[in-house]
Amino acid sequence: MWDLDGALLVQCTVPEAAAAAPLADGLVLTGPRAVASSLELRASGFTRPVLCDAAAYAGTRRKPARAPFDNRWLSWQLSRGYALTDSGYVDKLDIRGLNSILHRTMRLGPGAIALLPLHADWLRMPSDREILLSSVAFAEVPVAVAIEHVADPLGVRAVVSGLLELLALDVPVVLLRSDVSALGALCSGAVAAAVGTSTSLRHIYPVVTGGGFRAARVAAFSPHLLSYVSVDKLASAVQLTPDLSHLWECTCTTCNGRPLDWLATQGSNVPAFRHSLEHLRLLRDDLFTVDAPARPLAWFERCNAALALHYEIRTELPDWRTPAFLNAWRYASTPSVSSRS
């Protein structure tokens, strides 16, 4: 699809765009000022893909799925190649809302991408999934999916299974608001996938009645563990496991040979996301050295290797938590015997 094929995008806020741009295959600018920021980026010489996510589906005042699109939002983007619709949230069993987004996108013509901000049950529940798949297949328009969950939607095996079925359709799919699972999606056929610069941009947070959202924690990607880990937790692990120092030392251009605990002493999340994005791009490049049919197996083997290291750490740190997404991908994408031979 256009120039997005295999792209590992960075999903960021407008103020983060300047720092994220040099590190990314492309950007997903997020928020109501995204289009204006994209024009500024183009004027400054940025030539890689830029998608604009209005995030109208997020927060306590989010729009419902059948809310009208903003024609100016769409026309500004379409005049430059392609556009994410400013879709509202597709709640559980909101079939009319789902089809409304898809049918309106069909009328927009080439370049329009139907943004589907989904309740997780659309992928998790077999009956809901069947409706989603048939609706997307009928519409035959590119879709961009963001998934709501209190923690990590792709830490749920059934959600991963649903995503894999969606990726198997003959329709271009972009995964938005993700983390390390973006690599699994790319290996499984996604046209592009976006990694959020912070936890608040790595999935859709549910609206909490009578409360607020959790403050976004600074986390950094550990390439050996194939996981984002909070920088405070990394700092503790570095100090408590000196015999596992090979897991914590980092030679990326941001860390420059330092152990990862230094990231906990920084005053912003910029060093952590620069470190993380450099490693994620290197890992994507490594996974893509094999042909497309072999990439799901390559991803499966990476998940297995990371799980073994997490178990090793737990022998020294009993409270260490293994991220659920590793097992979810491992079981949902278990390769057949024939694909191993």
PEFENHU-V742170 format. One record per helix or strand of 2 or more residues. SS is the DSSP state (~ for helix, > for strand). FROM is the first residue (numbers start at 1). TO is the last residue. If there is no record, write none. Layout:
ss=SS from=FROM to=TO
ss=SS from=FROM to=TO
//
This chain:
ss=> from=7 to=13
ss=~ from=14 to=21
ss=> from=26 to=30
ss=~ from=34 to=43
ss=> from=49 to=53
ss=~ from=71 to=78
ss=> from=83 to=84
ss=> from=89 to=90
ss=~ from=95 to=108
ss=> from=112 to=119
ss=~ from=121 to=124
ss=~ from=126 to=139
ss=> from=143 to=148
ss=~ from=153 to=155
ss=~ from=157 to=167
ss=> from=173 to=178
ss=~ from=181 to=187
ss=> from=192 to=196
ss=~ from=199 to=201
ss=> from=219 to=222
ss=> from=227 to=230
ss=~ from=231 to=240
ss=~ from=242 to=248
ss=~ from=260 to=265
ss=~ from=270 to=287
ss=~ from=292 to=316
ss=~ from=324 to=332
ss=~ from=337 to=340
//
